[in-house]
Amino acid sequence: MTVEEIGRIDGVAVQAVALGGPDGPRARVMTYGARLTELWVADRQGVAADIVLGHADLAGYQATRAYLGATCGRFSNRIAGGRFVLDGRAVQLDRNEGANALHGGRAGFDRKIWEIAAVSARAVTLCATSEDGEMGYPGRLTMQVRYALDAADRLWIEMTAETDAPTVVNIVNHSYFNMAGHGSVMGQRLRLGASHVTPVDADLIPTGEVRAVAGTAFDFGALRDIGAALPGEAGFDHNLCLSGPLVAQWGEALRFCAEAVDPASGRRMEVWTNEPGVQFYTGAHLAGGHPGKDGHPIAPFTGFTLETQRFPDSPNQPHFPSARLAPGERYRHLMAFDFAPAR
């Protein structure tokens, strides 16, 4: 484990924490945006590659809004019109994507410099506060994000929050994965534990319908080439409804979310979560301008996200799983990543 200062923003130090060692997966986390900036995973030959996209330096993360590796909130994904009614009170949020609110607004959690609350050789806990009225959200929210490598070399991300007034919370990890390390992800394969999708309008706001995926482009019930499944030039940027029950898995109640495989190397990842949905985005709007790590370009379709979450616009869709958090309750979002190579 190492902790180093990698720069300053408005005079405040930004730190990076390296977790793990030479054997097994290792990760690097940055306090700016509580970001996962590196995740090294071995292939079937034991050769490790960094499977998350990231910038070469801090300036790249500051200059772009692709949310690479970031912790996003207070409410991640989109809220129509940047408004909703909570307990009879109209709430107006910062609108940062046209008329809508996206990932918590212009100054969301991805723009905060989080503090290190605890650190060890294989785990780090980061903490931050979102004040009442910040980006329009009611209630003072205290948050923690914990990244940890367990004894079986799984990566865990635990996102927790508590509030002093009723609010809505949907905190996600916005890592872009590339199981080969770099290049196009179109030849990589994906399986999702999802039976339904929430269709969207032209602004990517859910219409309210919950539609079965069987026989459609969204049907990833078996491993499928991502490129062959693309529904159009824009690719995927959709919430899929995870259909499996919560089961006892690795000491927690989790449901299967996804399996991703690079056929060439055999590098493989399973994702499990306790959330009801996942935003599968194939990165059509990723763009250059700021270099990626080791000179690898950040370009369309060079990474995909698996953002486990509450459904987009759920504060305006009463039949979607609720994102409401009240005083005395604890929000807890878990992600577990298992990296056994494909045979």
C-alpha positions as CSV (number, residue, x, y, z in Angstrom):
1,M,0.0,0.0,0.0
2,T,1.3,3.4,-0.9
3,V,-0.3,6.9,-0.5
4,E,1.1,9.7,-2.6
5,E,0.1,13.3,-3.5
6,I,-0.5,13.6,-7.2
7,G,-1.4,17.3,-7.5
8,R,-3.5,20.0,-6.0
9,I,-6.9,21.6,-6.8
10,D,-7.5,25.0,-5.4
11,G,-4.7,24.4,-2.9
12,V,-6.2,21.1,-1.7
13,A,-4.0,18.0,-2.1
14,V,-5.2,15.1,-4.2
15,Q,-3.9,11.7,-3.2
16,A,-3.7,8.3,-4.9
17,V,-3.7,5.1,-2.9
18,A,-2.3,1.8,-4.3
19,L,-3.9,-1.4,-3.0
20,G,-2.6,-4.9,-3.3
21,G,0.8,-6.3,-4.2
22,P,2.7,-8.1,-7.0
23,D,0.5,-11.2,-6.7
24,G,-3.2,-11.1,-7.6
25,P,-5.3,-8.1,-8.7
26,R,-4.2,-4.6,-7.6
27,A,-6.0,-1.3,-7.7
28,R,-5.3,2.4,-7.5
29,V,-7.8,4.9,-6.1
30,M,-7.7,8.7,-6.3
31,T,-9.4,11.1,-3.8
32,Y,-10.6,13.4,-6.5
33,G,-14.0,12.0,-7.3
34,A,-13.2,8.9,-5.1
35,R,-12.2,7.3,-8.4
36,L,-10.9,3.9,-9.4
37,T,-8.0,4.8,-11.7
38,E,-6.3,1.4,-12.1
39,L,-7.4,-2.2,-11.8
40,W,-4.8,-4.8,-12.8
41,V,-6.1,-8.3,-13.6
42,A,-4.4,-11.4,-15.0
43,D,-5.3,-13.3,-18.1
44,R,-5.2,-17.1,-18.5
45,Q,-1.4,-16.9,-18.9
46,G,-1.0,-14.8,-15.8
47,V,-0.3,-11.6,-17.7
48,A,-1.8,-8.6,-16.0
49,A,-3.5,-5.6,-17.7
50,D,-5.1,-2.5,-16.4
51,I,-8.8,-3.0,-17.3
52,V,-10.2,0.4,-16.4
53,L,-9.9,3.5,-18.5
54,G,-8.2,6.6,-17.1
55,H,-6.3,9.7,-17.9
56,A,-2.5,10.1,-17.8
57,D,-2.7,12.8,-15.2
58,L,-4.9,14.7,-12.8
59,A,-5.5,17.5,-15.4
60,G,-7.3,15.1,-17.7
61,Y,-9.8,14.1,-15.1
62,Q,-10.4,17.8,-14.3
63,A,-10.9,18.8,-17.9
64,T,-13.3,16.1,-19.0
65,R,-16.8,15.0,-18.0
66,A,-16.7,11.3,-19.0
67,Y,-16.7,10.4,-15.2
68,L,-13.9,7.9,-15.7
69,G,-13.8,5.7,-12.6
70,A,-15.7,8.3,-10.6
71,T,-18.1,8.0,-7.7
72,C,-21.2,9.8,-9.0
73,G,-24.1,11.3,-7.0
74,R,-26.0,12.5,-5.2
75,F,-28.4,11.0,-7.7
76,S,-26.5,9.3,-10.6
77,N,-28.0,9.0,-14.1
78,R,-30.8,11.3,-15.2
79,I,-33.7,13.1,-13.6
80,A,-36.2,14.5,-16.1
81,G,-36.3,18.3,-16.0
82,G,-34.0,18.2,-13.0
83,R,-37.1,18.2,-10.8
84,F,-39.2,16.0,-8.7
85,V,-41.7,16.1,-5.8
86,L,-40.5,14.7,-2.4
87,D,-43.0,14.5,0.4
88,G,-45.2,17.1,-1.3
89,R,-42.3,19.5,-1.8
90,A,-41.1,20.5,-5.3
91,V,-37.4,20.0,-5.7
92,Q,-35.4,21.8,-8.5
93,L,-31.9,20.5,-9.2
94,D,-29.0,21.8,-11.1
95,R,-29.7,21.0,-14.8
96,N,-26.4,20.1,-16.5
97,E,-27.5,18.1,-19.5
98,G,-29.9,20.3,-21.4
99,A,-33.1,20.5,-19.4
100,N,-32.2,17.5,-17.3
101,A,-30.0,16.6,-14.3
102,L,-27.2,14.1,-14.8
103,H,-25.0,12.4,-12.2
104,G,-25.7,14.9,-9.5
105,G,-25.1,18.2,-11.4
106,R,-22.1,20.3,-12.4
107,A,-20.6,19.9,-9.0
108,G,-21.5,16.3,-8.2
109,F,-19.6,13.8,-6.1
110,D,-17.1,13.3,-9.0
111,R,-15.8,16.8,-8.5
112,K,-15.3,16.5,-4.7
113,I,-11.9,15.9,-3.1
114,W,-12.7,13.1,-0.7
115,E,-10.8,12.5,2.5
116,I,-9.1,9.3,3.5
117,A,-10.8,8.0,6.6
118,A,-9.0,4.7,6.8
119,V,-6.3,2.9,4.8
120,S,-4.5,-0.5,4.9
121,A,-2.5,-2.6,2.5
122,R,-5.7,-3.9,0.8
123,A,-8.5,-1.4,1.6
124,V,-9.2,2.3,1.7
125,T,-12.2,4.2,2.9
126,L,-13.0,7.7,1.6
127,C,-15.5,10.1,3.1
128,A,-17.2,13.3,2.0
129,T,-20.2,15.5,2.8
130,S,-22.9,16.9,0.6
131,E,-24.5,19.9,2.3
132,D,-28.3,20.6,2.3
133,G,-29.2,22.4,-0.9
134,E,-26.0,21.4,-2.8
135,M,-27.0,21.1,-6.5
136,G,-30.6,21.5,-5.2
137,Y,-30.8,18.3,-3.2
138,P,-32.4,18.5,0.2
139,G,-30.7,17.2,3.4
140,R,-27.1,17.1,4.5
141,L,-25.7,13.8,3.3
142,T,-22.6,12.1,4.8
143,M,-21.0,9.5,2.5
144,Q,-18.3,6.9,2.5
145,V,-16.8,4.8,-0.3
146,R,-14.7,1.8,0.6
147,Y,-12.5,-0.1,-2.0
148,A,-11.2,-3.4,-0.7
149,L,-9.4,-6.5,-2.1
150,D,-10.5,-9.6,-0.1
151,A,-8.6,-12.7,0.7
152,A,-9.9,-14.3,-2.5
153,D,-8.6,-11.3,-4.6
154,R,-12.1,-10.0,-5.3
155,L,-12.5,-6.2,-5.5
156,W,-15.4,-4.8,-3.4
157,I,-16.8,-1.3,-3.7
158,E,-19.1,-0.3,-0.8
159,M,-21.0,3.0,-1.0
160,T,-22.9,4.2,2.0
161,A,-24.7,7.4,3.0
162,E,-26.9,8.9,5.8
163,T,-29.0,12.0,5.7
164,D,-30.5,14.5,8.2
165,A,-33.6,15.1,6.1
166,P,-35.6,13.1,3.5
167,T,-33.7,13.1,0.1
168,V,-33.0,10.8,-2.8
169,V,-29.8,8.9,-3.2
170,N,-28.3,6.9,-6.1
171,I,-24.5,6.7,-5.8
172,V,-22.7,4.7,-8.5
173,N,-19.2,3.8,-9.7
174,H,-18.7,5.0,-13.2
175,S,-15.7,2.9,-14.3
176,Y,-15.2,2.1,-17.9
177,F,-14.0,-1.5,-18.4
178,N,-11.9,-2.9,-21.2
179,M,-11.0,-6.6,-20.6
180,A,-8.1,-6.4,-23.0
181,G,-6.7,-3.2,-21.4
182,H,-7.0,-1.0,-24.4
183,G,-8.4,-0.9,-27.9
184,S,-12.0,-1.5,-29.1
185,V,-14.3,-3.5,-26.8
186,M,-16.5,-4.5,-29.7
187,G,-15.0,-8.0,-29.8
188,Q,-15.4,-8.6,-26.1
189,R,-18.2,-10.7,-24.8
190,L,-20.9,-9.9,-22.2
191,R,-23.6,-11.7,-20.2
192,L,-26.1,-9.8,-18.1
193,G,-28.5,-11.1,-15.5
194,A,-31.3,-8.9,-16.8
195,S,-34.7,-9.9,-18.1
196,H,-36.1,-6.3,-18.8
197,V,-35.0,-2.9,-19.9
198,T,-36.4,0.6,-19.3
199,P,-36.8,2.2,-22.7
200,V,-35.8,5.8,-23.1
201,D,-36.8,8.9,-25.1
202,A,-34.5,11.0,-27.3
203,D,-33.0,12.6,-24.1
204,L,-32.3,9.2,-22.5
205,I,-35.1,9.7,-20.0
206,P,-37.1,6.5,-19.2
207,T,-40.5,6.4,-20.8
208,G,-41.9,4.5,-17.8
209,E,-42.3,1.3,-19.7
210,V,-40.5,-1.9,-18.5
211,R,-40.0,-4.1,-21.5
212,A,-38.8,-7.7,-21.8
213,V,-35.4,-8.1,-23.5
214,A,-35.9,-11.6,-24.9
215,G,-35.2,-11.7,-28.6
216,T,-34.0,-8.0,-28.7
217,A,-30.6,-6.3,-28.9
218,F,-30.7,-6.1,-25.1
219,D,-30.9,-9.8,-24.6
220,F,-27.5,-10.8,-23.0
221,G,-28.8,-13.9,-21.3
222,A,-25.8,-15.8,-22.8
223,L,-22.4,-14.5,-23.6
224,R,-22.6,-12.3,-26.7
225,D,-20.1,-10.1,-28.7
226,I,-20.8,-6.5,-27.7
227,G,-20.2,-5.2,-31.3
228,A,-22.6,-7.7,-32.9
229,A,-25.3,-6.7,-30.5
230,L,-25.2,-2.9,-30.9
231,P,-28.6,-1.5,-31.6
232,G,-27.3,1.4,-33.7
233,E,-24.5,3.9,-34.1
234,A,-25.1,5.3,-30.5
235,G,-24.6,1.8,-29.1
236,F,-26.0,1.1,-25.6
237,D,-26.7,3.6,-22.9
238,H,-29.6,1.9,-21.1
239,N,-30.7,0.7,-17.7
240,L,-31.4,-3.0,-17.5
241,C,-33.5,-4.5,-14.7
242,L,-31.6,-7.2,-12.9
243,S,-33.8,-10.2,-12.6
244,G,-32.1,-12.6,-10.2
245,P,-32.9,-12.7,-6.5
246,L,-30.6,-11.7,-3.8
247,V,-28.7,-14.7,-2.7
248,A,-26.0,-15.5,-0.1
249,Q,-22.7,-14.8,-1.9
250,W,-19.3,-14.2,-0.4
251,G,-20.9,-13.3,3.0
252,E,-23.4,-10.7,1.6
253,A,-26.8,-10.7,0.0
254,L,-26.1,-10.1,-3.7
255,R,-27.5,-10.8,-7.2
256,F,-25.7,-11.6,-10.4
257,C,-25.2,-8.6,-12.6
258,A,-22.7,-9.3,-15.4
259,E,-19.9,-11.5,-16.8
260,A,-17.4,-9.8,-19.2
261,V,-14.8,-11.8,-21.1
262,D,-11.9,-10.9,-23.5
263,P,-11.8,-14.0,-25.7
264,A,-8.2,-13.4,-26.9
265,S,-6.6,-13.3,-23.4
266,G,-9.2,-15.1,-21.4
267,R,-9.4,-12.2,-19.0
268,R,-12.7,-12.4,-17.2
269,M,-14.8,-10.6,-14.7
270,E,-18.1,-11.3,-12.9
271,V,-20.0,-8.4,-11.2
272,W,-22.4,-8.9,-8.4
273,T,-24.5,-6.3,-6.6
274,N,-27.4,-5.6,-4.2
275,E,-28.9,-3.0,-6.5
276,P,-31.9,-3.6,-8.9
277,G,-30.5,-2.2,-12.1
278,V,-27.4,-1.7,-14.2
279,Q,-26.6,1.1,-16.7
280,F,-24.8,-0.6,-19.6
281,Y,-23.0,2.1,-21.7
282,T,-20.7,1.3,-24.5
283,G,-18.9,4.7,-24.6
284,A,-20.1,6.2,-27.9
285,H,-19.3,9.7,-26.7
286,L,-15.8,9.0,-25.3
287,A,-13.4,11.3,-27.0
288,G,-9.7,12.2,-27.1
289,G,-8.2,15.6,-26.3
290,H,-6.6,14.4,-23.1
291,P,-4.3,11.3,-23.2
292,G,-5.2,8.1,-21.6
293,K,-2.8,6.1,-19.5
294,D,0.4,4.9,-21.2
295,G,-0.6,6.8,-24.3
296,H,-3.6,4.7,-25.1
297,P,-6.3,6.8,-26.7
298,I,-9.7,7.3,-25.1
299,A,-12.1,7.0,-28.0
300,P,-15.6,5.8,-28.7
301,F,-16.2,2.1,-27.9
302,T,-12.9,1.7,-26.0
303,G,-14.7,1.0,-22.7
304,F,-18.1,0.0,-21.3
305,T,-19.7,0.8,-18.0
306,L,-21.6,-1.5,-15.7
307,E,-23.1,1.1,-13.3
308,T,-25.2,-0.8,-10.8
309,Q,-27.9,1.5,-9.6
310,R,-31.5,2.5,-8.8
311,F,-33.4,3.1,-12.1
312,P,-32.9,6.5,-13.8
313,D,-35.6,9.1,-13.1
314,S,-37.0,7.0,-10.3
315,P,-38.0,10.0,-8.2
316,N,-40.5,10.7,-11.0
317,Q,-41.5,7.1,-11.7
318,P,-43.4,5.7,-8.6
319,H,-43.4,2.1,-10.0
320,F,-39.6,2.1,-10.2
321,P,-37.6,1.0,-7.1
322,S,-37.5,3.9,-4.7
323,A,-34.4,6.1,-4.2
324,R,-35.8,7.9,-1.1
325,L,-33.6,8.0,2.0
326,A,-34.9,9.2,5.3
327,P,-33.1,10.2,8.5
328,G,-32.3,7.1,10.5
329,E,-31.9,4.9,7.4
330,R,-28.6,3.9,5.9
331,Y,-28.0,3.7,2.1
332,R,-25.7,0.8,1.3
333,H,-24.7,-0.1,-2.3
334,L,-22.4,-3.0,-2.9
335,M,-20.4,-4.2,-5.9
336,A,-18.2,-7.3,-5.9
337,F,-15.9,-8.1,-8.8
338,D,-14.5,-11.7,-9.3
339,F,-11.7,-12.3,-11.7
340,A,-11.3,-16.0,-12.3
341,P,-10.0,-16.4,-15.9
342,A,-12.0,-18.0,-18.7
343,R,-10.9,-21.5,-19.7
